[in-house]
Amino acid sequence: MSEIKVVRIHAGEREERVTTAGTKAWELFTDAADSADVVAARVGDELKDLSYELADGDAVESVPIGSPDGLDILRHSTAHVLAQAVQQIFGEAKLGIGPPITDGFYYDFDVETPFVPEDLARLETAMRKIIKENQRFERRVTTDADALAELADEPYKVELIGLKGSMGEGAAEAAEGAGAEVGAGELTIYDNVNRKGEVAWSDLCRGPHLPTTKRIPAFKLMRSAAAYWRGDEKNKQLQRIYGTAWPSKDELDAHLHRIEEAERRDHRKLGRELDLFSFPDEIGSGLPVFHPKGGVIKRAMEDYVRERHIAEGFDYVGTPHIAKEGLFYTSGHLPYYGEGMFPALDVDGMDYRLKAMNCPMHNLIFRSRQRSYRELPLRLFEFGSVYRHEKSGVIHGLTRVRGFAQDDSHSYCTPEQAPEEVKHLLEFMLSLLRDFGIDDFYLELSTRDASKDKFIGSDEDWEVATKVLEEVATATGLELVPDPGGAAYYGPKISVQARDAIGRTWQMGTVQYDFNQPSTDRFNLEYVAADGSRQQPVMIHSAKFGSIERFLGVLVEHYAGAFPPWLAPVQVQGIPIAERHEGYLRDVAAQLRGQGIRVEIDTSDDRMQKKIRNAQLQKVPFMVIAGDNDVEAGAVSFRYRDGRQDNGVPVAEAIERVVAAVASREQV
């Protein structure tokens, strides 16, 4: 057989090898100590099955099961096993799509009766049997005509093939998740082949897959739900089964523990239990109301953030909730972000819009009079209420709403000042997050995709703006992750990605470089330069948390509702042992309030232990308990949220402890 030359890439090491024609990708890695972890190969920019036959000149990189691509392959392969099990048990089931998703996978089915938990248990049993059978995933190239004939009884697969035929490379984008089924180029089917060499089951798929089902180490089916075919409400509602799969049982168990912990911390659940906020149906989906305790937290956050902005050189402004429609054509929001805005309102025969962004109005403030270079950078800030026309399916508690207040600022500066201003904004944002107890970050740099028409501006402008952001982000020393195509239509952005107490990632604020809105085609913003000429400023957008509502939801989950004393709606709970001690505690409470401390006294008929329990359930940081001995000694029993208790603490010392904890913003 003829020889071929290939490059083997494994564990970051490159090695040139000479092998024979017909060699399979898996054969390159059999001598590696961790060869059992290799589940696929990357050849050039494409992922391939390990059964891929090497060609002369190939650069072949191993894909371990624990890598992002390896996890996707594991999970997509597990989705195929699920679909095989469903059609074994529910013979009438028709197949939708089954892509990998974050931490798992799903598969959609057209079945007569919705799945119930007992069905999932039966399916898991059937899946374990398929896995044990060690069925091979075998790739088979087919034609559209042959695939249509073979899958004639699968209407959704037939539709996907039709999309591919009619739209070519756009097929994968035409259906939600369809990229896991069809893509550009040749059409392929994967057969699950048993030990006898018989095809046990087949599915339209572009792959790649694990070599065999036995390479699925640990999985679990999580839940079922209804889902419209291709995500379109006009289409039929299918039944979706969600599952997860991991490279080991320990990793699966850790994931399930994280889910349990996330459920315990769910801000929607804690919001009800702690009486912080609600979402009345009478108001509408995605429009929260804050109850008194939630209002306390929201006001404390806003007051602190406002003070910090003023100290950092920002001018506080205010703008209305609606404006004439033409304003948002000028800014570019209606042409480029129109689907995210609410429909027009008729006001005196003119079209108005609820604002989705504050920047157009800040531009008008800048333009309200002549500006000098001596005023720059000019920093405008407000808690601006904005409204986004989010689809009902994506609304989620406080973290995805339709109406919210952005902690929004816009800096107007010279091009020369832009790098330093971006640095100032990013450092300010990170310091604010640290003040609220969030201190594990990485950065994401979102750039444009030059092939898309949703971006405006010249190549030169984008290059300059992107370079400024990249250099500033790199200088922070934080991890910088690229996000190609994720920029706003008017310029690139840096996003702060923060990890919470249980390791989940949340997108926090952004810094965005905008050379478009100040331009003569938009708002025609100008300042008088030192030489007397009129120049166009650079505009830099920055929202430190994204929105107060969303950040509050994140904080509820980060702290599991146990806010640090400075943010807690009730900072001290007074607990009298008997009714005769209430007056004494009222005096203590008055002294605390005189120091700006939020305090309540439990005057219910409950026994003392029940009152302590209630305060713990409400996650109050401190309790002061008073009985006869305390009254006589001018003291209290000082109890912490975690159960620690110091008896006989003088009232003045107890007050000092609380005031010091609140002032320091310490976590108790």
N, C-alpha and C positions, 0 to 999 in steps of 0.2 A: 504494500500500500504506500501511497505517496506521503511525504512528510509535509507538515505545515508548521509555521511558527506562530505562537500566540504569546500574549503577556498575561501572566497569572497575578492577580492582585488579591492578597488576603491579609487581614489584620493590618492594613496600611502598608504592607511591603509589596513591591513590584518585582517580578522575576520573569525573565524571558525563558520560554520553554519550547522545545521541539517535540512534536508528537505526530501521530499519524492521522490521516484523514478518517473521519468517522468517529473520532473521539468525542465523547459527550462531556458536557460541562461538569458534571459531578465527578468525573474521573480526575479532574485537575486538583481536587481538594481532598482526596482520600488519604493523603499522607499528613494532613493537618491534625493536630491533637484534638482540635474542637470540630472536626469534620461533621459530627452528628448535629451540630448547631446550624450548619449551612443548609438553607432550604430553597435557594434560588440563585441565579447569577445575573449580574448586570453586564451586558455586552454593549459597550458604547454608552448610549443614553437609555437603552431599553432593558427592561427586566425580562428575563427568560427562565423557562423551566430548566431544572437540572438535566433534563433529557435533551436539551438543545445540542445539536451537532455543530461542533466548532468549525470555523472557517479560517483560512489563512489570514493572519494579521489581526485577529480578534484580540481585544483587551478585555479580559474576563475577570470580573470582581465578584467575590463571594458575598452573598447576602445572608447574614446570620438571622436566626429566628427572632432575636430580641431587638433588632434594628427597626426603625419605623417602617421600612418597606417589608421587612420580614414579618412584622406583626400584621400588616395589612394582608399579606399573602396567607398567613395562618388564619386570620379571621374570615377572609373571603372563602377559603377552602372549607372552613367550618360552616359557613352559610350554605355551601353546596350540600354538605352532609345533612344539614337541617332540611333543605328542600327535598332531598331524597327520602328522608324519614317521613316528611309530611305526605308525599305522594304514595308512600307505602301504606300509611295508616288512613289517609283521606284520599282515596283513589280519584275522586272527582276534582281535586284541587288543581287550579291552573296557576302557572308560575308567573310572577311579576319580575322584580329585580332584587338582587341581594348583595349590595356593596359593603365593604368594610367602612366603619365609621370610627370616631374617636372612642377608644377603649372597647370596641366591639364590632358588631355587625347587625344587619337586619335582613329579613327576606319578606317580600310581599306575596300574598296568596289570594286568589279569588276562590272563596269557599262559601258554601251555602249558609253555614252557621258559624258565628264568631267563636274563636278559640277561648277556652276557659283554662284556669290553672291546672286542672287535672289533665288536660290535653298536653300541656307543656311537659308534665312529668312523664307521660307516655312517650312523647317525642324524644326526650333525653335518653330514655331507655333504648329506643330504636337507634339513636345516634351512636350510643356507646357500642352497640352491636356492629354497626357499620364500621366504626373506627377499629374495632377489634379484628374485623375481617381483612384489614390491611389492603383495601382496594386502591388500585393505582389511578392517579389522575392522568389521563392520556389526552394529549392535544390532537385535534383533527381539523385540517383545513377543509373548508367546504365552499360551495358557491351559494349565491343568494337563492337561486332556483332550487338547489338541492336542500338547503336549509328550510325553505318555505314548505317543501314537500314533507320533510322529516318532522317539522314542528307544526304541521297543519292544525293539530288539536290544541296548540298553545297560542291563543289569540294575542296575548301581550308580547310574546316573543316575535310573532309575525309582524306586529306593529313596529317593533324595534328594527327588524330587518328592513321594513319599508322605509323607516326614517333614514337608515343608513343609505339605502339605495337612492333616495330622493335628495338627501342633503349632504352626502359625502362626509367631509371632515367635520361638519357641524352636527353630525348625528349624536355624538357623545354629549353635546351640550343640549340637545333637544329634549332629552328626558332626564328627569331627576335620577341621578345614580346610574344612568344608562351606560356611562363609560366603563362600568365593570362588565357589561354584557357585549357591547359592540364598540368599535372605535374606527379610526381611519385605517385604511388598508384592508388586508384579507379578513374574511369572516371565519371564525373558528368555533368549534364545538368541543367541549371536554367530556370525555367518557369516564365513568367510574367503572373500572374493570376488576372483577373478582379474581380469586386465585385460580379459577378454572379457565381464565382467559375470556370470560363472558362479560358483555357490557351489562352492568347492573342498573345503570341510570346515566342520563346524558343531560347536558344543559348548554345553551348558547352562552359563550363566554370568551373574552379575549385573553384571560389569564394574567400572569402565570399562577400556578398552584403548587402546593406541596407535592413531593413525589408520591406519597401515599397517605391514606386517611390515618394510619397509625402514627403519623408524625404530629397529630393533634394531641398535645399533652394534657390540657385542662380546659374545660369549657363549662358554661352554664347558660341556660335560657332564662332570661330575666322577666319578660312580660310581653303581652300582646296589646295591640292598639289598632284603631282604625286609621287608614291612610288613603287619601285619594291617589289614584293612578297618576303617576308623573307629577304629583303635587298640585294638580289642577282640580278645583272644586267642581268643575263641570264634568269631570270624569267619574267613573264608578269608584265606590269606596271599597277598598280591599282590606284584608286583615294582615297586619304587620307583626312579625315576631322578632323581638330584640334579643340578642344574646351577646356573650362575651367569651373570649378565648385568650389564653396566656401561655407562655412557654413553660410554666411549671405550676403545680398545685399551690405552692407557697405564694406565687405571684397572684394567682386567682384568688386565694384566700385574702391576701392583702388588699386586692381591689374590692372585694365584697365588703371588707371592713371599712374601707374608705367610703363606700356607698352608704353603709349604715351610719357612719359618722356624718356624712353630708346630709342625710335625712334628719338626723338629730339637730343639725345646725340650720336646716332650711328656714330662710328668713320669713317665708310666708307663714309657716307654722308658729315660729317664735313671735312674729308680729301679732298674731291672734292671742297667744298665751300671755304675752307681756303688755297687751293692749296698746300697741304702738301705732298701727295703721290698718286700713281695710280698703276693699275695692268694691264699693256698693254697685250692684247691677243698675240701679236707677241712674247713676252718673255715667257709666259706660266702661267698657273694657280698657284696661291700661291707664286708667285715670285714678290714682290713689288719693285717699284723704288721710291726713295725719291726726291721730287722736292726741289728747293733751300730752301724754308721756312721749309719744313719738315727736310731737311738736317741740318739746323741750330739747331733745337730741338734735333735731334739725336746726333749731335756732342756735344752739351752742356751736354746732359745726359752722353755720353761716357767719356767726359773729366772729369766731376765731379766724376763719378764712378771710373775711373782709378786713380785719385788723392786719393780718399778715400782708395782704395785697397793698394796703395803704403804706405800710412800713417799707415795702419793696419798691415804692415809687409809682404805684398805679393810681389813677384818678377814677373814682367811683362814679358811674353814670347810670342812667335808667332809660329804657326804651319801651314802646308799646308792644302789645301782643300781636297786633295785626297791622298790615300796611297795604297800600295799593299794589295790585298785582305787578305793575310795571317795574317796581323796585327789584323784584326777584328775577325779572328778565335781565335787568341791568347787571345784577350780581352774577348771573349765570345759573342760579339755582333752578329756575323753572326749566330751562333747556336741558340741564345736566342732572338735576336731582328732583325733577317734577314728580316722579312716582312716590317720593317720600314725603310729599306735601299734601295737606288736606285740600279738597276741592274749593273752588272760589266761593266767596260770600258776596251776595249782592247788597251793597250799601249805597243808597241814593242813586241807584242805576249804574254804579261802578263796581268792578270786580276787586275785591280785597282778598288777601290770603292770611291765614294764621302763619306766623313766621316759624320757619324750621331752623333758622340760624340768626344770630345776633349781628353778624359782621356787616350786613348791608347798612344797618342803622348806625353802627359805629363809624362807618365810612362817611355818612352824612354829617356826623358830629365833627369829624376831622375836617371836612370840606366846608364847614359852616363859616369859616373865616380864613384869611391868609395865614399860612404857617411858615415859620422860619426854621432854618437848620438848627438854630439854638434851642428850639423846643424838643428836638429829637434826641433820643427815642421818646415818643409820646405814647403812654400806656393807658388804655381805657379798659375798665373792668366793670362787670355787673353780674348779678345773679339774674340772668335773662330767661324768662319762661318761654320755652319753645315747644313746638308740637310736630310730631312725626306721624305720618299715616302708616304705622306698622301693620302688617297683616296679623289677623287674629291668632294665627297658628304660632307666631314667634313671641307673642307677649308673655312675659314671665315675671310675676310679682313686681318688685321695684327695679329689677335689673334689666327689664325691657318693657318700657312704658310708652304711652303716646303723648303724654304731657309731662315735662320736667323742667327743672331750673338748671341751666348750665352755669358753672363757675367760669365764666367766659372772659377772656381778655384778648385784646388786639394791640400789638405794638407796631408803631409806624416809625421807621428808622431809615437812615441812609444805607445804601448797599454795603458800605464799609463797616457800618455798625452792626450789620446783620449777624455775623458769627458770634460776637460778644453777647448780643441780645438773645440769640438762641441758647447760648450757654447759661445766661442768667435765668431764662425761663425754665430750662431743664433742671438746673440746680435747685431752683425755688420749688418746682413741682416735687422733686424727690424729698426735699426737706419737709414739705407739708405732709407727704405720705408717711414719713418716719414719725412725725408728730402724732399721727393717728395710729401708730403701732404697726404699720406696714413697712417692712424693711428688707424684703427679699425680691429683687427686681432683675429683669433683663430688658433690653430695648429692642424694638422692631423698627426697621427702616423701610417704609413703604414708598415704592417708586412707581413710575408709570410703565405701562406696556405700550411701546410705540406703535404696535399693530392695531391698537384699539382706538376708536374715534371718540371715546368719552373724555379724553384729556385735551386741554387747550394750551397754547403757548408754543414757543419755538424750542427747537432742540437745545439751543445755546442757553436759554433761560432755565430749562429743566436741568441741564448739566451743572450750571452754577449753583442752583438751589440744592440739588442733591448732594453736591460736594460739600457745601456748608454744613448740612445736617449730618452727613456721614463723618466728617472730621470732628465735629463737636461730640457726637455720640461716642465715637471711638475714644476720645480723650477722657471720657468718664471712667474708663476701665471696666465697664459693665459688658456683659455678653451682648453682641449685636447680631440680630437675626434678620436676614433679608426677607422682604415681602414684595416680590415683583408684582406689579399691576395693582397694588393695594392703595396707591396714592389717591388723594382727593383730585377732582377734575382740574383744580387750579394750581396744584403744586404738591411736592413730596411732603412726607410727614414722619416724625419720630413718635412712636407709641411706647408708653411705659407699660410693660407687662409685669404684674405683681403676683407673687405666690402668697396664698393665705396660710392660716395655721395648719391646714391639713394638706398643703402642697398643691392645691388647685390654682390655676392661672386665671387671672382676671385682667382684661385690658383697662387700664386707668386712663390717665390724661394723654393728650397729644400736643405736639408742637409742630405747626405746619407753616411752611414757607410759601407765601403767595405773591407772585409777581403779576398776576392777572387782574385782580379786582382794582388795584390802583391805576391800571393802564388807561390810556385815552379812550379805548373801546368800551371801558366799563365806567368807573366813577371819576376818571380823570383827576386823580389826587395829585397835588403838587405841594412842594415847599420851596421857599426861596433859599438858594444855596449861598455860600459865603461870597461868591463872585457875582451875586445878583441874578444869576440865571434861575429858571424854574425847572426843578427836577422831580422825577417820580420817586416816591418812597417805596421801600419794601414793606410789605404788611405781613406780620407774623401772628398767626392764630395760636391760642393756647387755652385749653380747658384742663385744669389741674386734676379733676376727678372724672370728668366727662359729664356727670350730673350729680347733684346732691342726693337725689332719690336713689340712683343706682349705687352710689358709694355708701349710702346708709345701709342698703341691702347687703352689700359686700361686708361691711363692718359687723352687721348682725351675725352673719355666718362666720366671719373670722373669729369673733369673740364668743360665738355660741350664745349670744344674748347677754353675756356677762361683761358689760361695758366697763372700761376703766372709770374710776370715780369722777373724773372731770366731765365725762360724757353721760354718765348714768342719769336717767330721768329722776330717780329718787336716790340721793347719795347716802342718806342716813335714815334708818327706820327706828323710831322710838318704840320700845316694847315695855309697857308697865306690867309688873307681875300681878298687881291687883288694881282695881279702879282707883283706890286712894293714892296711887303713885302717878296718876295721869297729870295732875297739876304740876308736880315736880318736873316731869319730862317736858311739859309745855314751856316751862321756863328755860330748860336746856335747849329746846328747839328754837326759842326766840333768840337765844345767843348764837346758835348756829346760823340762823337766817340773817342775823346781823353781820355775819362774815360771808354772806353770799352763798350759803350752803342750802341745797334743796333737801328738805326733811319732812317726813310725815310721822304721825303717831298712830299706832294701831289701838283704837279704842273699842274694838269688837269684844264680844263676850267669849271669844276663844280662849283656851288655856294658853299659858306662856309658850309651851313647846310647839303648839299649833301656830302661834304667831311667828315664832322663829322659823318654822317650816315654811310658812307663807312668804316671809321675807326672802328666804333662800330660793324659793320657786320664782320669785320676781327678780332674783339676781341682784339684790341691793348690796352694795359694797360693804357697808358698815351698819351694825346694829348697836344701839345703846339701850341697855336693859337696866331697869331700876326697881329695887325692892326696899324694904324698911331699912336695912343696913346701909344701902347706898344713899338714901335720903338723909340719914343721920350723919353720914360721913361726907356729904357733898360730893359724891362720886357716882360712877355708873360701872356696870360690867360692859366692857367694850368687846364686841364680837365681830370677827371678820367673816367675809362671805365663804371662805373655805372651812369654817368651823372653829378656827382658833379663837380663844376667848381669854381676855385679861380681866380679872375681877378687881374691884376697888380702885378703878382709875379715876383720879380727880377730874371733875367736869372740865376745868380749864385745859388739862392735858389731853382729854378726849377730843375737845374742839380743835386743839392744836394739831393732833394727828390727822384729823379729817382735812383741815385747811391745807396742811403741808402736802398730803397725798393729792388733793385736787390741783394745787398750784404746780406740782411737779409733773402732772399728767402720767404718774406711774401706773403700772398695771397691777391691780390688786386682785 
